[in-house]
Amino acid sequence: MPRFFIEVAYKGTNYAGFQKQDNANTIQSEVEKALVTYFRQPFELTGSSRTDAGVHARQNFFHFDADLPQLLAADLAKPAYHLNAILPADIVIKSIKPVGEAAHSRFDAKSRTYKYSIYQFKDPFLKELAYYYPYKADITILNLLAGELQKHTDFESFSKRNTQVHTFNCHIYTSEWSQQNDLMVYTVTANRFLRGMVKAMVGTMLRSAAKSEPLLHIKDVLTSKDTTRADFAIPSHGLCLLEVSY
């Protein structure tokens, strides 16, 4: 049966996450509902990256199998246009593309890129898209810490508990802070991420930067392999999935 990738973007404020859940409104449930409404048949979507409640995405993917004339046509812009008319304003389908029957939106991804945005002066227009952090934050120190993270591969300390994974090893390709107008932005690319990992890294960097020996502190957290040493307590709305690369 033909397989298709759907590229989506969304503002996650009003959703309980990306993946479908019982008794909760999610990105997947809204996209499946739109597909059923338009094509009048059930769909089973597989997602490329799970984002938590409140997290946003500039790019994420689903794949699905379907034998439909509308999707086998050369121009897939028409079904995308109609599906966007059905979807809520905070979710958009950017494209629908045919792929090989063995293609997998999750397992074929080579890397994912996230950003976490912080603002330090009160701004009502940023409150759902970035973390208001009105404390001292030295971007030079934060970049030293970001560079230290890139030297490591075992991120057990930065994984939420009760996560069903076989390994805590991740390879970070880029890890850096930058000043983008009124925002301080942390950008990180890796081959994979553990559950809660980006938030834990950002929270721990912010806490470490306030210590007298910031590098020593973050190294201690990393080598401890103890999730209680990391700081997960920063809000989800500052986090955005930027890109999934295949």
N, C-alpha and C positions, 0 to 999 in steps of 0.2 A: 504494500500500500504506500502511496506517496507520502513523504514526510516534509513538513514545513517548519521554518523558524519564524516566530513573531518577535520583532524588536519592539520593546515598550519603554516608555519613560513615565515617571509618576512623582507626584508630591505625596509623601506617605503620611501626612498629618492625620488624616481621618481613617487610617486603616490599621488593622491589628497585625500587619506584616505582609509579606509577599505570598507565602504559601497558604493554600486553603486550610481552614480550620473549622471545626464544628462550632456553631453559634457565634461566629465572628466574621466581620466583613474584612476581606483581604483583596489584594490586587488580583490574585488568581481567580477568586470567586467572581469578581466583577468582569474580568475578561472572558471567563467561561460563560457567564450569563449573556454577554453581548454576542458571543459566537452562536450560542443556542438560539437566541432571538433572531439572528440574521439567517443562519443556515438551517434552522429548524431540525436539528439533530444533536445528540449529546457529544461533548468533546472532553477528552482527558488530556490535560496539559502537564508537561514536565518542565520545571523551571531550572534556570542555569545557576542562580545564586539566591539564597534565602536572605531577605532583609527583615529585620525586626520591626515591631510597631514604631511608627513615626519616622522611619528611615526613608530617604528619598532615593531616586535613581534617575540619572540622565540616560542610562542605557542598561537594559536587562533583557533577558530572552526567555521565551518558552519554545518548546517544540511540541508538535502534535502530528498524528497521522489522520489523513482524510482523503477519500476518493470523491471529490466534488468538482463538477465542471467549472464552477466559478473560480476555483483555486488552480485549475490546470490551464487556465487561459494565460496568454502572454502578459496581459496587463493586470497586475495584482493591486494596483492603486485603487480600483473601484471598490472591492470588498473592504480594504483598509479605510477608505473614506466613509463608507456606511457604518462600519463598526465604531469609528470615532464619533459618529453622530449619536450612537447608542450609549457609549461609555460616559461616565461622569467627566466633568471638566478637568479633574486633577489626574486623569490617566489618558495617555495617548498611545496609539499604535503607530510606530514610525515606519514600519515596513513588514511585509509578509514575503518570504522567499522560499522557493523549493530547494531542498537539500537532498543529499543521498539518504537512502533508507536506513543506513547505519549511523548517520550523524546524531550526536547527542548534545543537547544544549549545555548540560552540566559537565559531563566527563570529557568532552572535547575542548573545553576552554583551556587555553594556555596560561592566561593570567587574568587578574582582575585588579582594577584600580579604584581606590576609594579616596575621598577627601573629607576632612573634618574641619568645619569653619567656626571661628571664634571671633566675637566682637567685644570690645572693651569699653565702649561708650554707649549708653542706652539708645536704642534705635528700634521703634515699634515695627518697622518694616522688615527687620531681620529676625524677629523673635521666633518664627516657626522654621527658619532655615539655618540658623547658626546659634551657638551657645554664648550667652551673655556672661562674660568672665571679667568682672571689673577689678582684677587684681594684677599685680606686677607679673609680667611675662617677658623674659628676655629671649628674643628670637635666636640670638647667637647661641645661647645655652641650649635652647630647644633643638637646634640643628645638630649640636654635638651629641645630644641624646638620641636623636633620630638616626644619626650615623652609627651610633653604637648598636642600635636595634638591628641595623642592616648586617652587622657582623655575625649575628647569631642565627641558628636554625631551629632550636628547640624552644617553643613558646608555650609550654605547659602552664606557666604562671599566668598567661594571658588568655586562657581558655576557660569558659564557664564550666562549672562542675556538671557531672552527669551527662557529658557529651559523648556520644557513641562514635569515637574515631579510633583508628588503629595506630595512628602516629600523631605526635604534636609537632612534627617537623614541617617547616614552611621556609621557602626561599624568597627573601625580600629583594626585589630588583631595584626599587627606588624608595627612598624614605627621606622626606625633606619638608621643612617649613618655609613658607613664603608670605610676604606681605602683599595682599591684593586689595588695593584701595583701603577700605575701613576694616578689612578682614585679615586675620591671621589664619592661614590655611595649611593644614598638614595633608600632604599627598603621599600615598603609599601604594606600591604595586607589588604583588606577590603571585606565586604560582597557585597558592591556596590560602584561605584564611580560616581560622578556628572561630567557633561561636563566641561572639563578644570581643574578639581579638582587637579590632581597630579601636573601639572605645576604651578598652583596657590600656592599650598602648598610649593613647592620647592622655587619658586620666593620670597614668603613672608618670608620663613625661612632665605634665604640669606640676604634679606633686614633687617629683625629683628636682625640678628646676628651682624649687623654693628651698631645697636643702643646702647645707654648707658645702657638701661634696656630691653634687648631682650625679656625676658619672658612677661613682662608687655605689650610690643608692640604687640606680637602675640596674647595675650589674648584679647587685645582691638580690634584687627581685627576680631577675632572669634566672640566675643559677639556683634559686631556692626551689623552683618548680612547685610553688605554693600559691594558689590563686588568691588566698587571703592577703598576700603581700601586694597585689596589684590593685589599682583603683578603677573599678568599673562604674563608679557613681557619677557619670556625666550623662547628660541627656542625649537621647537618640536623634533628636531633630537637627543636630549639627552634622550628622553623617549623611553622605551621599555616595552611592555607587556611580562612578563616572563611566567606566568602560569595562566590557568583557571582551577579551581578545581570543580569537580562534586561529 
